Amino acid sequence: MNGPRRRNARPHLDAEAGSPYTSAFPIHAGVRRGAGFGPGLPRLTGKGVLTGHLVSHSNHKTKRRFLPNLCNVTLESEILGRSVRFRVSANALKSVDHRGGLDAFLKKARDEELSQRALEIKRLVVKALAEVKPAA
């Protein structure tokens, strides 16, 4: 080893073992905005985790995460005649109310912005609507 050995030096790692430095805020593929639905992401709108800085009085910037405001809710489907449990953001809950309920929200929502479970419920709602319309 060349040079003096420092007391609290970080151990050397091989390139195969990976970097000895890890981020305090790891960003995984499922956590980035619009990258899919992880276990903690809302199931209706797909709002995700955003990153930014926590800025102190001395203008020192440290990384932080902006998490969505998630709520566990039970929404009623009038067409299906049953309730469905979702984990949604407060913003998504306001969107559901604005569009006139779960059925109207799912009918109008794009398939790309819905989770797999919400897509299945959307297909059931559309199918039930198709059966009701010819009878009416």
ZAMARGU-4260 file (C-alpha; in steps of 0.2 Angstrom, whole numbers, plus 5000, padded with zeros to 4 digits):
<rodrens>
0) 5000/5000/5000 | 5007/5017/4995 | 5007/5031/5008 | 5002/5032/5026 | 4987/5022/5032
5) 4973/5033/5039 | 4964/5027/5054 | 4946/5030/5049 | 4948/5027/5031 | 4934/5019/5021
10) 4938/5001/5016 | 4942/4998/4998 | 4929/4988/4988 | 4931/4979/4972 | 4922/4985/4957
15) 4912/4969/4957 | 4905/4972/4974 | 4898/4989/4970 | 4900/5007/4976 | 4904/5009/4994
20) 4893/5025/4993 | 4875/5024/4993 | 4862/5037/4992 | 4852/5042/5008 | 4837/5043/4997
25) 4837/5028/4985 | 4826/5030/4970 | 4819/5014/4963 | 4811/5011/4946 | 4794/5009/4954
30) 4795/5025/4964 | 4799/5038/4951 | 4784/5048/4945 | 4774/5039/4931 | 4785/5023/4932
35) 4772/5011/4938 | 4764/5006/4954 | 4773/5001/4969 | 4766/4995/4985 | 4765/5012/4992
40) 4758/5021/4977 | 4741/5027/4974 | 4730/5015/4963 | 4720/5028/4954 | 4730/5042/4948
45) 4748/5035/4949 | 4755/5050/4958 | 4772/5046/4964 | 4787/5052/4975 | 4795/5068/4970
50) 4813/5073/4975 | 4819/5090/4980 | 4829/5100/4992 | 4826/5105/5010 | 4833/5122/5011
55) 4839/5129/5027 | 4840/5147/5033 | 4859/5147/5027 | 4853/5141/5010 | 4861/5123/5013
60) 4852/5111/5002 | 4849/5093/5008 | 4840/5080/4998 | 4822/5076/5003 | 4807/5066/4996
65) 4790/5073/4993 | 4778/5059/4997 | 4760/5059/4991 | 4746/5061/5004 | 4739/5043/5004
70) 4722/5038/5011 | 4715/5021/5012 | 4697/5023/5006 | 4682/5012/5002 | 4673/5019/4986
75) 4655/5013/4981 | 4652/5007/4963 | 4634/5011/4960 | 4634/5001/4943 | 4642/4985/4951
80) 4632/4987/4967 | 4647/4984/4978 | 4661/4994/4987 | 4679/4993/4982 | 4694/4997/4993
85) 4708/5008/4986 | 4724/5017/4993 | 4723/5034/4984 | 4730/5051/4986 | 4719/5065/4993
90) 4721/5073/4975 | 4713/5057/4967 | 4699/5057/4980 | 4695/5075/4975 | 4695/5070/4957
95) 4684/5055/4960 | 4671/5067/4968 | 4673/5080/4955 | 4669/5067/4941 | 4654/5061/4950
100) 4659/5045/4958 | 4670/5030/4955 | 4661/5023/4940 | 4662/5040/4931 | 4680/5042/4936
105) 4685/5025/4929 | 4675/5027/4913 | 4684/5043/4909 | 4701/5038/4915 | 4715/5033/4903
110) 4721/5015/4905 | 4739/5020/4906 | 4736/5030/4922 | 4727/5016/4931 | 4734/5001/4941
115) 4730/4983/4936 | 4717/4982/4949 | 4708/4998/4944 | 4709/4992/4926 | 4700/4976/4931
120) 4686/4986/4940 | 4685/4998/4925 | 4682/4983/4913 | 4668/4977/4925 | 4660/4994/4925
125) 4661/4996/4906 | 4654/4979/4904 | 4640/4982/4916 | 4636/4998/4907 | 4635/4990/4890
130) 4622/4977/4898 | 4612/4991/4906 | 4611/5002/4890 | 4603/4989/4878 | 4590/4985/4891
135) 4585/5003/4894
</rodrens>
